[in-house]
Amino acid sequence: MALDFAPEHIGPLEKTHERKSFDCGHEDLNRYLREQARQDAEKRVAAPFVFTQPGDPKVLGFYTLSSSIISADELPVELMKRLPRYGQLPVTLLGRLAVDRSAGGQGVGEFLLVDALRRSLETAQQIAAMAVIVDAKNERAESFYRHFDFQPFQQTPLRLFLSMAQIAKLFE
Ligand SMILES: CC(C)(COP(=O)(O)OP(=O)(O)OC[C@H]1O[C@@H](n2cnc3c(N)ncnc32)[C@H](O)[C@@H]1OP(=O)(O)O)[C@@H](O)C(=O)NCCC(=O)NCCS
């Protein structure tokens, strides 16, 4: 059956969401959702958001957002030159993003990513963040983010960023 991509089907992870059967193909991400995500939310170290379908508590995909900070010299020189000379810069960390295998290849990853970027942009209007950064688990994940114009950091290629200025343009 076709998935319903209404924006209201992404919301904060709650106790009632069914996480046990979630399988994205990476055991560490599955375990995170099962065992850690609720605690992270309660302790306010990460905000997990999940995608579900109406009347079904099964989690089909999720992502987490947290505040973070980067060293300015990690950024590409061209971008650094255009920024104020602060040693450290505020960013939003897209810590994890994963899709259940049963829903793979249908646009759920993109739907989650766009939602995470929109939420990050809205939040940055109140608490500044100059980019969204991600730590890709492997080269496949890296290529997923590059598909959406994320660029690698200078010294750590599996860490990627998309500037908030670029994100703002996406939603103009
Ligand atoms: C990577 C992942 C999130 C993709 O989710 P998905 O729902 O299957 O992807 P979508 O169907 O939304 O794909 C959207 C677009 O991204 C592209 N895409 C998907 N995976 C890609 C990859 N690994 N590399 C490049 N492009 C990719 C698709 O071709 C599609 O492009 P199009 O719209 O131009 O046709 C999913 O496979 C997953 O959860 N993997 C395991 C966990 C993981 O690696 N998470 C990422 C970082 S921690």
The ligand as a Tripos MOL2 file, in Angstrom:
@<TRIPOS>MOLECULE
LIG
   48    50     1     0     0
SMALL
NO_CHARGES

@<TRIPOS>ATOM
      1 C1         20.0400    5.7890    3.6370 C.3       1 LIG1
      2 C2         18.5320    5.6530    3.8970 C.3       1 LIG1
      3 C3         18.1320    6.6090    5.0140 C.3       1 LIG1
      4 C4         17.7570    5.9730    2.6030 C.3       1 LIG1
      5 O1         16.3600    5.9110    2.8710 O.3       1 LIG1
      6 P1         15.2650    5.5900    1.7310 P.3       1 LIG1
      7 O2         13.9350    5.8460    2.2840 O.co2     1 LIG1
      8 O3         15.5110    4.2310    1.1640 O.co2     1 LIG1
      9 O4         15.6500    6.6740    0.6250 O.3       1 LIG1
     10 P2         14.6350    7.4760   -0.3260 P.3       1 LIG1
     11 O5         13.7030    6.5060   -0.9660 O.co2     1 LIG1
     12 O6         14.0090    8.5880    0.4440 O.co2     1 LIG1
     13 O7         15.6200    8.0970   -1.3900 O.3       1 LIG1
     14 C5         15.5710    9.4770   -1.7340 C.3       1 LIG1
     15 C6         16.5930    9.7600   -2.7920 C.3       1 LIG1
     16 O8         17.8920    9.4620   -2.2740 O.3       1 LIG1
     17 C7         18.5570    8.5340   -3.1320 C.3       1 LIG1
     18 N1         19.3450    7.6390   -2.3000 N.ar      1 LIG1
     19 C8         18.8970    6.7360   -1.3960 C.ar      1 LIG1
     20 N2         19.9510    6.1080   -0.7980 N.ar      1 LIG1
     21 C9         21.0640    6.6370   -1.3830 C.ar      1 LIG1
     22 C10        22.4570    6.4160   -1.2150 C.ar      1 LIG1
     23 N3         22.9380    5.5370   -0.3290 N.pl3     1 LIG1
     24 N4         23.3220    7.1220   -1.9880 N.ar      1 LIG1
     25 C11        22.8660    8.0330   -2.8920 C.ar      1 LIG1
     26 N5         21.5620    8.3040   -3.0780 N.ar      1 LIG1
     27 C12        20.6760    7.6130   -2.3310 C.ar      1 LIG1
     28 C13        17.4380    7.8100   -3.8650 C.3       1 LIG1
     29 O9         17.8940    7.2920   -5.0980 O.3       1 LIG1
     30 C14        16.4280    8.9200   -4.0540 C.3       1 LIG1
     31 O10        16.8500    9.7520   -5.1320 O.3       1 LIG1
     32 P3         15.8120   10.3900   -6.2010 P.3       1 LIG1
     33 O11        14.7340   11.0400   -5.3930 O.co2     1 LIG1
     34 O12        16.6510   11.3450   -6.9530 O.co2     1 LIG1
     35 O13        15.3100    9.2290   -6.9740 O.co2     1 LIG1
     36 C15        18.1510    4.1840    4.2920 C.3       1 LIG1
     37 O14        18.6390    3.3120    3.2960 O.3       1 LIG1
     38 C16        18.6940    3.7340    5.6370 C.2       1 LIG1
     39 O15        18.0420    3.8870    6.6510 O.2       1 LIG1
     40 N6         19.8960    3.1230    5.6590 N.am      1 LIG1
     41 C17        20.4790    2.5970    6.8800 C.3       1 LIG1
     42 C18        20.8320    3.6520    7.8910 C.3       1 LIG1
     43 C19        21.7790    4.7300    7.3640 C.2       1 LIG1
     44 O16        22.7210    4.4420    6.6460 O.2       1 LIG1
     45 N7         21.4730    5.9900    7.7520 N.am      1 LIG1
     46 C20        22.1870    7.1410    7.2520 C.3       1 LIG1
     47 C21        23.1780    7.7940    8.1570 C.3       1 LIG1
     48 S1         23.3620    7.4200    9.8150 S.3       1 LIG1
@<TRIPOS>BOND
     1     1     2 1
     2     2     3 1
     3     2     4 1
     4     2    36 1
     5     4     5 1
     6     5     6 1
     7     6     7 2
     8     6     8 1
     9     6     9 1
    10     9    10 1
    11    10    11 2
    12    10    12 1
    13    10    13 1
    14    13    14 1
    15    14    15 1
    16    15    16 1
    17    15    30 1
    18    16    17 1
    19    17    18 1
    20    17    28 1
    21    18    19 ar
    22    18    27 ar
    23    19    20 ar
    24    20    21 ar
    25    21    22 ar
    26    21    27 ar
    27    22    23 1
    28    22    24 ar
    29    24    25 ar
    30    25    26 ar
    31    26    27 ar
    32    28    29 1
    33    28    30 1
    34    30    31 1
    35    31    32 1
    36    32    33 2
    37    32    34 1
    38    32    35 1
    39    36    37 1
    40    36    38 1
    41    38    39 2
    42    38    40 1
    43    40    41 1
    44    41    42 1
    45    42    43 1
    46    43    44 2
    47    43    45 1
    48    45    46 1
    49    46    47 1
    50    47    48 1
@<TRIPOS>SUBSTRUCTURE
     1 LIG1         1 GROUP 0 **** ****
